[in-house]
Amino acid sequence: MFFAVRLGHEVIEMQDVKNAVGKLVCRIDTRMGIVEIIHKGCKTLICFQSDGTVRVVNSETEQP
């Protein structure tokens, strides 16, 4: 399954990654080099930069 997420000014497509029992572990975008983890109301974005560094962005998820 794919989701569209806005990061800055660009919309990226996220693919679900599930574990052996079918639970969602994270979502990834291999084109942009982004891993998104949402756990207990906190969102962590791990962004792999073109210069070899990694940028980690933490935020609270929006409540419906």
N, C-alpha and C positions, 0 to 999 in steps of 0.2 A: 504494500500500500504506500502511496506517495502523499505527502502533505506539502503545501506551499507555505513557506515561512519568509517573512521580510526581515532581512538583515541589512541595516543601513538603507540604501536605495535600491538594492537588488533583491529580487524574489528568487529563492532557492527551493529546490524540490528535495524533501527529506524522505528517506526510505526507512521503514521500520526494521529493527533488528530484534528478534525474539529468541528466548532461550529454549532449552530442550522441552519444557512443558508449555510452551506457547505464550509465556508472559513477555510483555514488551520490556526490553532492556534499555534501548536507546534508539535514536534516529540518526541517520548519517546522510551526508551529501558528499559523495566521493569526488565530484567535479570541483566543489569549492573547498574540500578538505575540512569539513565541519562535523563534529559529533555533538548531539544534543542529548542531555540526560535530565529528566525531570523526576524528582524524588521528594516526597513530603512537602510539596509547595515551593520547592526551590528548583530553579532551572540553571544548569551549567552548560555553557557552550564552550567546546574545545575547538579552537581554530588553528589549523596547521598553516603557517605562513610560508610564502615562497622562498624566504631567506633561511628556512630551516628552524625558525623559532616557533614556539607554541604560545598562543594567546588564550587565556582562560577568562571567561566573563560569567559572573554569577549574578543572579537576580531572583526576585520572588516571582512566581507565576501569577497570572491574572486570575482572579476568582470570578466564576460566571455569575 
